[in-house]
Every structure is written in structure tokens, then in C-alpha cells.
Amino acid sequence: MTAPDLKFEWLAKSPAFAFAALLLLALGGCTNPTKWFEKDKDPPLPGDRIAVLLHQRTLSPDPKLAKVQILLPAPAPNDDWPQSGGYPNHAMHHMQVPETIKEAWSVDVGEGSDDEERLVSSPVVGNGRVYVIDSSSVVSAYGIAGGKQLWKTNLTPDEEDEGHIPGGVAFQNGRIFVSTGFAQVIALNAANGAEIWRENIASPARSAPTVRAGRVFVTTIDNRLFAINAENGEGLWTHTGLSEAASLLGSASPAVGNGVVVVPYTSGELIALKAETGRLLWQESLSSIKRTDVVSNLAHIRGRPVIDRGRVFAISHGGIMGAFDLRNGRRLWQKEIGGSQSPWVAGDYIFVITNDAEIAAVSRKTGGIHWVRALPRYKDPDDQENPIVWTGPILVSDRLIAAGSHGEALAISPYTGRILGSVELPSGISVPPIVAGDTVYFLADDADLVAYR
């Protein structure tokens, strides 16, 4: 539902003033018949409404930066989303969608999340199709126009019938590259799902592959990186990080750019390697020395690192967010901010969701905080039960979109942190939404793929 105290404000701070204003009006929850996330709604239920936003924040804006006007680059069209995080460097900036969007179609893509198996990988889009891997390692393709299924392929080996650890998918040059929990990397024909090659690796993969310049990069649950020839599946080189006894479900795909692959490990290590040879360039740690409890003791870098204009940005669950020089690893700044979601870089700003259910705008240059907004923390705020896990954010047409495990997505102003509106989804969301063409795609935990256009 829309936040009870929601009001409109004209964002003269936006470089695209008129367009942003129209979008704010569209999503604000007013009586305008054309609005974002439009759908027929039932009459409101009787009874008292309870505020779901927290009043206490763990982060505080920098007093000087809080007064600085945020200026973002104008939104630009984005035709495809071929890999986890968009493109190999994971820097997607400010994407454009139409003034008004509403649900266009929804399709069941297979097995969803349950107590034993989880969806951990977002869909990808390439060449007019959406490709998805479900929690039972079945890959399927759908047309972007109406969600019609085009093909599906079960990648479970004959000798395996349970214990799936989902991996992920990537699209490039007419092929789908799949990492699986069965310690295999597989290339499929994107046109019909036919297998092209299958390569065994030493241990199960838990994140989607990254593909760049003819190489497929895959990380495994025991902190190894495998570089594989995209043409024939031949192994090229490997790297091994420090072992970690425990980690969060799911892992981050490596970031690749400027001939460098930046690898996030569950140990909190951030490793930069020469993409061609695997030669070590530099290494850093995002493990905090102040961690005290069992959960925060996990240093896991679960959010994808971002390579943008010669810098690397990364955040760990253990409580460290930092910026590094891509060439030599020099630490440019560091902040005590923990999170398991990928940071989003646009212009001179980084948007991030923290472990404490806050979304913040951070200075790309210094790491200082411009604004912080507390998100709902519990599905039942009265009893503080059923904690909400947030995914995202992504930045589209002057809006940040974050989706929650309670089955609701929020639109948030990137300029002020103001919550602009919301939409209910089929079920909880555990993987971030993606944007391709004029469409925002959500993959819900019940395996419904929903397109808003």
C-alpha cells in the first residue's frame, strides 16, 4: 500500500524536470487514471491503518551532504539485460521506461522457492527473449511480447534427483551459459535450448556466470573462480580464495571490465585478476573487525561488485563498504555499512540497501551519506514478526525500485529518499528486478515472472 503520509513534490533537482514531475504524479497514489504499477484494486479493508516505516535509523546523513542537491544523468534506454547485474561490469546507471507502466503479463516459469530450494538468480533478457532458471535447475525461454514459453531444458544430471543448489544464467552471442549446483557449467543454444557443451568443475556453483570477451567466469561455494572458454567449454585457468565455513544463501557474480575480473568471495576477500591469464593484480578484505554476533560474523560479499570509471565499489554483509582503484586496489574510501545487495552506481552517487532495512544515497567520491530512508522491517510491525528482506535497488526514470520478501515493491525518490508508491506482487521477491526495453521484470518466489510495461 502507499505510505500514509505520502505527498507530492516537484523535483526541480532532476535534470529532466518535466519528465520526472510527470512520473512522480503518476506514482504518488493520486486519482490520476494513468499511474505506475496500474491494476484494478479492491476497496480498502475496514479497520485502523498502522504505519510500517521505522522512525529510527542506524545510519545518519552527513550534515553537509544532506544539503547538497543531487543531480543524476538523464535516464537512457536499455535494450537488454544479458547477465546478472545487467552487463559484465554491473554498472547500469540510470535506465529509462515509459511515463506510465502497468502489469502487462505474468507467467509461471517452473519451481519456486520452498524450505529446501530457493530461487537465487534473476532472469536475463537478450535478443527479444527472457531466460530464467528455476529452483530445480530447469532453464526456460519466453517471448518478451506476451510471455509465451518458447522452450525449456532440464539440466539435472540423470544420477541426481534432489538437493538442487541453484546457479544462474547469462546470455551472449546466441548462447545461454548456465552455472549449476551440480558442479557443471553448460552452454545452450539460445534459439532452442539444445546443449552445446558441458564442463565439469570442482564444486557446485551458487551464482550466475559472467561472460566477457570469449570467457565465462564462474565462482563456486568453496571460493574458487573458474575461467572457461565460451566457445568450447575448455578450462582456461582457476583461482582459489580463502575457505569459509559458513555463508549466506546465494553468491555474487564476478565483475569484469578493462581486462580485469573482480571476484567477491564469501570470506570477505575482494580479488582482482587479469582476465586473460588469472594473474593476481591486487586483493583487499571487506571483513569488519567489529563483528560480534553469529550472523554479522559472516563477511560474505553477496552483492555484486561494480566496476565504474576506473573504480570498484563493493559492500560486504560483515559491515564494510568501500571504493578501490581498479588498477592497483588502492582503497579510496571505506564506510561501516553492511549489506547483502548489490550497490547501484549512477552519476556521482551510489544507492544501497543495508542489513538494517535502510536505503541510502552515498557519495561516489567520498562515501559520505546524502540521505537515508528506513524501509519497513517486519511484515507484522505490531509484533515485529516476519522480518522483510529487501532486494535491489535499481534506478529507472527518476525512481529507485526495491522489492521485498513480503511481496511488495516500493518506488523511492533517488533525490530525497521519499517513498512515492508501491505495488503488490504475486508472492515474496528474493532476487532483484531487472529492466530491458520498456519493461520491468519481477521474478517472484512462487516462480511467477511478472512484466510491467
N, C-alpha and C positions, 0 to 999 in steps of 0.2 A: 504494500500500500504506500501511498505518498506520505512523506513526513508531515505530521500535523501542522507544523508551523511554516510550511513551505510558502514562500512569497517570490514574486518575480523581481528581477533587477536587470537592467540593460547593461551588458558587459562592454562598455567602451574600451575596456582593456584588450579586447580581442582585436587582432589586425583585420579580421574580416567582420566588421561591426554588424552590418546588416544581416549577414547570414547567421552569425551567432545569435543575434537577437531573435530571429525567427525560430531558431532551434530551441532556445530557452522557452519561448512562448509555447512551442509545440509540446514540450515535455513537462511543463510545470504543473500539470494536473488541472488546468482550467477547463472551460467549456468549449474551447476550440475543437471543432469536429475532426480536424486532422492533427494527430499527435503521434509522437514516437510510441512504439510498442502498442499500437492501437488494437483493441479487441473488445468484443462485447463483454461487459462486466455485469455480474449480478448485483442487485441492490445491496447496500451495506448491511451487515448484520446488526441487530439491536445490541445495546449494551455500551459500557464505557470503553473508550479508547485508551490504550496505555502507551506512553512514549517508549520507543525501543532504542533510542540513542543514548549512549552513556554520556554523563556530564563530566566524567573525569578522564583526563588524558595522561599517558605516560611520557609522551614527547611534548616539547614546547617549541613554538616558533622562535626564531631569532628576532628580537625586537626590531632590529634594523631591517632585516629582510621582510618582515611582516608588512612593512610599509612600502615595499618595492612593487611596482606594477609588473605583473607577469605578462610577457609578450611571447606568444607562440608563433611558429611558422604557420602560414595558411595551410589548411588541410588539402591533401593531394590524393588523386585516385590511386587505388592499389588493386591491380587486376587479379593477382594470385596470392596464395598463402601456401607455398610448396613444402615448407618444412616446419618443424617445431620452432616456435618463435618467429615464424614468418620467413625470413631469409637467413642464410648461414651466419651472418654477424649478429642477428637478433635485434637489429636497430630498425624499427618500423616507423618511428617518428609520428606524424600527425596525418591520419588517413581520413578520406572523405566518403561520406554516404549521403543519400538524398535528405532533403529537409524533413520529410516525414517518412517513417518506416513503420510497418506493422507485420505481424506474422504472415508469412507467405505460404509456407508448407512445413509439415512435420512428418518424419518417417522413422520407423523402428529399425535400427541398424544391427540388432542381434542381442547378445547377452550383456546385461548391465552389471552394476556393482551389487555385491551382497557381502555377507560376513566373511567369505573366503576369497573372493576375487573382486578386483576393483578396476575401474577404468582410470588410467593414469596418463593417457596421451590424447591430445586434441586432434581433431581431424585436420587434413590438409586439402588445399584446393589447387588444381593445375589443369590447364587445357580444357576448361569447361566442365570439370567433374570434381566431386568431393569424395575423398578417400578416407575410410575410417577403419580402425582395428578395434574390435570389441574385447570384452574381458576373457573370452575363450579363444583368442588368437585367430579369429576369423576376420579377414580383410574384405571389404566390400566397396563398390564404387557406385555413385549416384549422380544423376544429371543435375546441374545447378538450377535449371529452369523450374522443375517441379518436384525434384527428389525421387525420380524414378530409379529403381535399382537396375544397374547395368550388368554387374557380375559380382560374385563373391567367391572367395577361396579360403578353405580351412587349412591353416598352416600347422596344425598339431601333428607331430610325427605319429606314425602308427603305433609305436610302443608306448605312447603317452596318452593318458585319458583323464588326468586330473592334475591339480597343482599348478595352474597357469600363473605365471608372473608376467603381466602384460609388458610389452615393449612399446614400439611406436612405428610410425610410417613417415616416409619422405618421398617427394616426387621430384624427378629431374629427367629431362630428355626422353620422355615417353616411358619411363620406368618408375615403378614403386619399389622403394627399398624398405625392408621391414626388419626390425630387430625384435627378437622374441625371448621369452623366458626359458626356452629350450636350448639356449646356448647356440643359436644359429642366427645368421644374417642371410636374408633371402631377397633376390631381385625378381620382380614380377613385371610382365608386360602390362602397362597401364591401360591398354585398349581392351584386354580381355581377361586379365588376371592369371595368364599362363606363367608358370615358373620358368625363369631364365637360368638362374644359378642359385645354389645354396651352399653357404660356407659355415662350417663348424668353428665355434670359438671356444675359449677355455671355460667360460662360466656364463650364467644367464645375464641377459641384458634387461635393464629396468627403465630405460629411457629411449626416446626416439633417436634414430641416427641423424647425423648432419652430413650433407653431401656438398662437396665443392671441388671443382677442378679435377673431376675424374676420380675422386677418392671418397669413400664412405667412412665416417668416423663414428665408432660405437663404444660406449662405456658399459662396464659390467658391474654386477653387485659387489665384486671383490676389488673394486677400484683399479681396473685395467682399462686402457684405451687401445682399441684395435683400429688400424688404418687398413682399408681393404680397397682393392682395385674395383671401381664401379663397373667396368666393362665385363670382367670375367670372374670376379669374386676371389681373386688371388690375394692372400695376405701380404701386406707390404711391410709393416713394422708395428711394434707394440710399445706401450709404456705402462709401467706399474707404479701406482701410488702407495701410500701407507695404508695398511689394512685397518678396518674399523669394525668393532664387534657388533654395533647396532647402528641403525639408521632409520630415517623416515621412509614411508612407502613412496616409491617413485624417485626419479633422479632427473638431473638436468642434462640436456644435450650440450655437447661442446659448442663453442662459438668459433667461427673460422672467418678470418679476414686478413688481407695484406700478407698472405703467405704464412700466417700464424694460426695455430689451433690452441684455444684456451680451454683447458679441461677443468671442470669442477668435480671434486671428489667428496665422498661422504665424510672423509676425515677433516674437512675444512681446508684442504690444500687447494690452491689455485695454481695450475701449472700451465706455462706457455711453451709450446713446442714448435719447431719448424715443421710446417705441414707436409713438406716434401719428404723429409728424412726422419722426423721424430727427434731431432736433436733438441736437447733442453736449452731453452733461452733464459727462462727465469722461473722462480717459484715463490709463492707467498702463502701465508696462512691466514684464514679468517676465523680462527678459533679464539674465543674470548677466554681470558684467564679468570674472569669474574663469575663464570657459571657455577651455580650452586646446587640446583635440583637435577633430578634424573633426566627430565625431558629437555631442559635447556642445555644439558650437558652434551646433547647431540650437536656437533659442529657442522653437520651436513649442509653442503651448498646445494640446495634443491632447486632454487631459482636459477634460470639460465643466465650466465654472464652475458654482457652486451659489449660488443666492440663498436665504438663510435668515434670517428675523427681522431684516431690515434690514441684513444684511451680505452681502458677496460673498466667496466663497472660491475660489481658483484656484491651479493649480500648472503650471509650465512644464517642458518637457524640459530646458531650459537651466539649471535648478538653483535656481529661486526659487518658494517657496510663500508666499502672502500672504492677508491678510484686509483688506477695504476696506469703508468706509461706503457703502451703496448710494446715498445721497442726493448725496454730494459727492465720493466717491472717496478720502476721507482714508485713508491707509494705517495700519491699526490695529496690525498686526504683520507681520513678514517673517522667513522662515527659509530657510536654504540647503538646501532639499530639492527634488530634481528628480524628475519622474515624467511618464509619458505617459498615465496612467489617471486617471479622474475621482475626486476626493476624495468621501468619503461622510460626510455630516453626520448625527449623531444625538445629541440632548440637548446636552451641553456638550463633545462630542468630535467629532473628525474622524478617520476611518480612511483611510489612504492607502498605496498600493503605490509604492515608489520605483524609480528606474532601476537600483538596486543589488540588486534582488530582495529587498527587505525590506518588511515590512508594519508600520506604526506607528500607535499611538494618539496623537493630537495634541490639545492643549487648544484648544477653540474660542475661548476668551477671550484666551489669550496666545501660542499657537503652541508652547508647551513640550511636550516628549515624555513621555508616561506610560510606554510600553513599546515595545520594538522586537523583532520576530521575523524572523530570517533565513529565507528560503524557499529551497528547492532551486534552484540556479542552472544546473545542467547536467543534461541527460538522461544523460550518461555522466560521473558525478562523478570517477571514477578518472582519466580522461584530460582532464577538463574540456573536453569537446566537446559540441556541440549545445546552445547556451545556451537556457534556458527563458524565454519571455516570459509574464508573468502578467497576467491581466485581472481587473478588479474593484477593490475588493471590494464585495459587497452584504451587508447586515445583515438576517438573518431569524432570529427566535426564538432570540435569545442566541447566534447564530453568525455569524461572518463567512465568506463563501464567496468563494474566489479560484480561478480556473481557469487552467490553463497550456497552453502550446503543445505540451507533450509528451502531452496527452490525459488529464490527471488534475485533479480538483478537490479542494481542501482545505477542511475546516471548521476554523475557528480561533476560540478564545475571545476575544470583544471585551474581556473584563475583564483577561486576563493575557497574551494572545498565544499561549497554549498551543495546539498543533496537536491537534485532537480526533479527526480521522479523515479518510478520503479515499475517492474513488471513481474508477474508470477510465471514461473516456468513449470514444465511437467513434473519435475522432481528436483532433488538437490543437484548442484553443479560442483564437480570436483576438478574439472580441467578448465583452463581459461577459454573464453570465447575467442573467435578468430574473425577476421574481416577480409573479404575478397570481392572485387567488383563493387556492387552496390548493396552487399548483403552482410549482415552479422549472423554468424552461426554459433549456436549453443549445443553442446553435447551433454545431455542430462544423465544422471546416474542410472535411470531406468533404460538407457540406451536409445532414447528419443533424440534424433538430430533435428533441431528446430532452426528454420531460416527466417530471419526478419529482414524485410526489404521495403 
